[in-house]
């Protein structure tokens, strides 16, 4: 999904992240792996932000809340996405 943003827009987005970059796929996979592991067996209904500190900085944690354009379509302000907008 992020590849659709283009280099300029991606740099703008990364600049908003307190860590100064977007997450690597392996960083997201580690969080998913933990939540799928026995170590997270008692965790239910929780949100685990893997956002480089966006939530702590008071910034939108969703690209859609930020109004990012995906596949040349403006993102809806209510956070909803169509299948075409999120598919690769």
C-alpha positions as a Python dict, from the first residue, in 0.01 Angstrom:
ca = {
    (1, 'X'): (0, 0, 0),
    (2, 'X'): (274, 246, 87),
    (3, 'X'): (444, 192, -248),
    (4, 'X'): (145, 361, -411),
    (5, 'X'): (229, 687, -233),
    (6, 'X'): (537, 776, -433),
    (7, 'X'): (873, 886, -299),
    (8, 'X'): (781, 1247, -217),
    (9, 'X'): (463, 1162, -28),
    (10, 'X'): (639, 876, 151),
    (11, 'X'): (908, 1117, 272),
    (12, 'X'): (640, 1356, 398),
    (13, 'X'): (472, 1074, 586),
    (14, 'X'): (799, 944, 736),
    (15, 'X'): (881, 1295, 858),
    (16, 'X'): (563, 1288, 1069),
    (17, 'X'): (670, 969, 1249),
    (18, 'X'): (866, 1040, 1568),
    (19, 'X'): (1113, 763, 1479),
    (20, 'X'): (1164, 939, 1144),
    (21, 'X'): (1084, 645, 921),
    (22, 'X'): (811, 400, 829),
    (23, 'X'): (809, 49, 971),
    (24, 'X'): (993, -231, 803),
    (25, 'X'): (784, -539, 717),
    (26, 'X'): (977, -749, 970),
    (27, 'X'): (884, -503, 1247),
    (28, 'X'): (515, -545, 1170),
    (29, 'X'): (562, -922, 1144),
    (30, 'X'): (722, -933, 1492),
    (31, 'X'): (416, -764, 1645),
    (32, 'X'): (179, -997, 1460),
    (33, 'X'): (392, -1297, 1561),
    (34, 'X'): (372, -1197, 1925),
    (35, 'X'): (-5, -1151, 1917),
    (36, 'X'): (-39, -1494, 1754),
    (37, 'X'): (191, -1658, 2010),
    (38, 'X'): (117, -1835, 2336),
    (39, 'X'): (273, -1537, 2514),
    (40, 'X'): (-27, -1328, 2413),
    (41, 'X'): (-287, -1590, 2507),
    (42, 'X'): (-451, -1366, 2768),
    (43, 'X'): (-460, -1056, 2550),
    (44, 'X'): (-806, -991, 2409),
    (45, 'X'): (-963, -690, 2245),
    (46, 'X'): (-644, -484, 2266),
    (47, 'X'): (-496, -252, 2009),
    (48, 'X'): (-120, -271, 1967),
    (49, 'X'): (-2, 40, 1783),
    (50, 'X'): (300, -38, 1571),
    (51, 'X'): (329, 319, 1450),
    (52, 'X'): (673, 450, 1538),
    (53, 'X'): (528, 679, 1802),
    (54, 'X'): (256, 852, 1599),
    (55, 'X'): (-6, 791, 1867),
    (56, 'X'): (219, 931, 2141),
    (57, 'X'): (285, 1241, 1934),
    (58, 'X'): (-89, 1306, 1898),
    (59, 'X'): (-81, 1246, 1524),
    (60, 'X'): (-325, 1030, 1329),
    (61, 'X'): (-221, 664, 1346),
    (62, 'X'): (-392, 582, 1021),
    (63, 'X'): (-289, 684, 672),
    (64, 'X'): (-659, 720, 595),
    (65, 'X'): (-716, 968, 879),
    (66, 'X'): (-432, 1172, 732),
    (67, 'X'): (-611, 1185, 394),
    (68, 'X'): (-341, 992, 208),
    (69, 'X'): (-424, 911, -151),
    (70, 'X'): (-415, 539, -226),
    (71, 'X'): (-420, 427, -590),
    (72, 'X'): (-501, 778, -707),
    (73, 'X'): (-821, 787, -502),
    (74, 'X'): (-865, 1026, -211),
    (75, 'X'): (-903, 841, 117),
    (76, 'X'): (-1235, 886, 294),
    (77, 'X'): (-1219, 1102, 607),
    (78, 'X'): (-1423, 853, 811),
    (79, 'X'): (-1150, 586, 793),
    (80, 'X'): (-1346, 347, 573),
    (81, 'X'): (-1174, 202, 270),
    (82, 'X'): (-1303, 14, -31),
    (83, 'X'): (-1156, -319, -135),
    (84, 'X'): (-1003, -151, -442),
    (85, 'X'): (-827, 109, -228),
    (86, 'X'): (-653, -139, -2),
    (87, 'X'): (-579, -421, -247),
    (88, 'X'): (-240, -449, -410),
}
